[in-house]
Amino acid sequence: MENPLLSFYFICLLVLVSDYTNAQITANIDTVFITSNRIPQQAKQTGRNITILGQKAIAQSYATSLVDLLQYIPGIEVQSRNAFGVQGDITMRGSTFTQVLMLIDGMALNDPLTAHFNSNIPVAISEIDHIEILRGAAAAIYGIDAVGGVINIVTKGTRPNGHNQNDIEGEVTIGQNNQIQSNLGWHQSNDHSFFGGGISINQSDGETHNPKLLDGSDLESYNSDFDIKTIGLSAGYSWNNGWQIKGRSAYDYRDFSARYFYTTSIYDKSRETTTNWWNQIQLSKTGAKSSTNISSVYKYNTDRFVFSPDFSSTNNHVSQRLDLNISHLIAPSQTLSLRLGGQFNRRTITSNDRGDHSDNHTGLYIMTMLQPLEPLFITTSLRWDYDQNYGHQVSPQLNASILLKQLTLRGSIGRSLRAADYTERYVSYNIENLTPGRSLGNPNLEAEDSWSTEIGLDWQVLSNWKLKSTLFSRQSSRLIDYVPAPANQIPNNQNLQSDATYFYATNIADVSIQGIEVESWYAQPLSQNISLQWVLGYTHINSSNALNTISVYLSSHAKHLLTSQLIVSNPRWEISINSLLKVRSPRIANSIIAQVSDQYQLWNMRMRWHITDRISTHLQLHNLGNIQYQDILGAPMPGRWVGIGFKFKA
């Protein structure tokens, strides 16, 4: 590694690293059951690289939003268009942002209009019980989109606590550029019922940016303002005979400057307003050796996108998603579990830009967990899918883990699929005289097909120190991305300017990805009252395609990604320092003098003082080094940003 910072971090990773999981998430991570795995298993039994973040870990980390929280988890890369959770593309193991499946309480969130909205998560931080991150393919369990990994956000109230409890907590932060950021959450439960909810508000005037043309002349300045509001309510009831019903409804509103979020066109003055209404209900019956679960989700999303107020360019979209799921778990013995399930999904869109379309999807799966020998656990999955986009497909998955005293050996192989979303198929399809440099959909796109393999080792070096390493590979065909193409080479060119170039959605030739993940989770008391937790993660990814095609997203992932979370605390104060280092391929857009540099390093810090057991105050510093950087070409990220606030519990 030629980069000195990269070498320094890697040495730290191998020498002074450890098990933050054990200290922050639970007393013993191996006792946590992975609910998103369909068959409840301890993490070490799954054969997969899984991370679980509990409430304490979330509260102590520097996190101004869910997206900010995820980008410091080892193995996750977030390519943001603005900070504070405005919009971010989540990738794992070199995947595109469309290839990561987002779940809420085990139910799919991914948006049928565009995966850019997958990070529009209608959950306030105060509502989260824990987060499960599964790296690698899982399509044999969940179906489409689970290519690079799965992130399951488990909300509070997923089950009654079995005792009376009434909690209220809130946090308010006031920052630069007239930022107001607040979270309020409440949860009440007794032996049989629970009720809870959360509200979050995050708004700011944003920074002022002054883009320039290649000749040095100024374009119109603009502010990167944003206004985000989320509210959610949940309730449930449990009977003594094992029946339980629970439901959740949430609404997410976002209005923000989207200039250069999706293009580097000199005409781009974009503004976007989205809403997301999420409704879920689950009915379950749990017995001694079996359980049945029936769940349904309805998602209603609106998007108003104005490319420029200088000419007619307003696009209005309404997308809907309905998911129905039923499954039955049988556990005849301690060494054998079997789950059978079926899913139905309907996706629709109404759009003046993309047209009116609908698609249906059906899937059936069987999953088994077997322990043939004392240290060996084997999990198999087989799934059949029928989708109007790609017809009948079968996806197998095999996971295995061998549990030794301090070591866990694990491996996995599986197939995954992803079909094009409505934006990839139809974006700009109905816009007359489309301006150059815009994206154009392709209704003839084929589904992506990938095979993923991995092998890993987890070493519990000490009770407070765990090292994890994973080698992974993915071979993909027909991957979808936007490539530059002249109008005369695009089949559906009826609305294009004849001498212009556009970014056309295309099935690219076979793509190969190999990489390694190394993680360290550590917790150590420094004195009688002071403790330290430190998480370090390093990911290296190498990708190539047979034709060396230049595209927008496939090669945008970091080649080297280093993340660090350091927390030092005592009963009266705590300091949280997060950092990340990205090394990636540089990109330049001469049209607006924009640049994605070959690397950048970002530092954030939060200091909290506990005034009482229930009241604390804090100072947070975003982008300590005040660096100028971009994750997405054309979209500048904020410089140093200071905020102060307080938190309370009742």
LINGI-V516227 format. One record per run of one state. SS is the DSSP state (@ for helix, = for strand, . for the rest). FROM is the first residue (numbers start at 1). TO is the last residue. If there is no record, write none. Layout:
# LINGI-V516227
ss=SS from=FROM to=TO
ss=SS from=FROM to=TO
This chain:
# LINGI-V516227
ss=. from=1 to=3
ss=@ from=4 to=15
ss=. from=16 to=19
ss=@ from=20 to=24
ss=. from=25 to=28
ss=@ from=29 to=31
ss=. from=32 to=32
ss== from=33 to=33
ss=. from=34 to=34
ss=@ from=35 to=37
ss=. from=38 to=41
ss== from=42 to=42
ss=@ from=43 to=45
ss=. from=46 to=49
ss== from=50 to=54
ss=@ from=55 to=60
ss=. from=61 to=65
ss=@ from=66 to=70
ss=. from=71 to=75
ss== from=76 to=82
ss=. from=83 to=86
ss== from=87 to=92
ss=. from=93 to=96
ss=@ from=97 to=99
ss== from=100 to=104
ss=. from=105 to=106
ss== from=107 to=108
ss=. from=109 to=114
ss=@ from=115 to=117
ss=. from=118 to=124
ss=@ from=125 to=127
ss== from=128 to=135
ss=. from=136 to=138
ss=@ from=139 to=142
ss=. from=143 to=148
ss== from=149 to=155
ss=. from=156 to=164
ss== from=165 to=175
ss=. from=176 to=178
ss== from=179 to=189
ss=. from=190 to=192
ss== from=193 to=204
ss=. from=205 to=207
ss== from=208 to=209
ss=. from=210 to=211
ss== from=212 to=212
ss=. from=213 to=217
ss== from=218 to=218
ss=. from=219 to=221
ss== from=222 to=223
ss=. from=224 to=225
ss== from=226 to=238
ss=. from=239 to=242
ss== from=243 to=257
ss=. from=258 to=270
ss== from=271 to=286
ss=. from=287 to=289
ss== from=290 to=306
ss=. from=307 to=313
ss== from=314 to=333
ss=. from=334 to=335
ss== from=336 to=351
ss=. from=352 to=354
ss== from=355 to=373
ss=. from=374 to=375
ss== from=376 to=387
ss=. from=388 to=390
ss== from=391 to=403
ss=. from=404 to=406
ss== from=407 to=418
ss=. from=419 to=421
ss=@ from=422 to=426
ss=. from=427 to=433
ss== from=434 to=434
ss=. from=435 to=438
ss== from=439 to=440
ss=. from=441 to=447
ss== from=448 to=462
ss=. from=463 to=464
ss== from=465 to=477
ss=. from=478 to=478
ss== from=479 to=486
ss=@ from=487 to=489
ss=. from=490 to=495
ss== from=496 to=496
ss=. from=497 to=500
ss== from=501 to=508
ss=. from=509 to=510
ss== from=511 to=525
ss=. from=526 to=530
ss== from=531 to=545
ss=. from=546 to=559
ss== from=560 to=570
ss=. from=571 to=572
ss== from=573 to=583
ss=. from=584 to=586
ss== from=587 to=589
ss=@ from=590 to=592
ss=. from=593 to=593
ss== from=594 to=596
ss=. from=597 to=598
ss== from=599 to=610
ss=. from=611 to=614
ss== from=615 to=622
ss=. from=623 to=629
ss== from=630 to=630
ss=. from=631 to=635
ss== from=636 to=636
ss=. from=637 to=640
ss== from=641 to=649
ss=. from=650 to=650
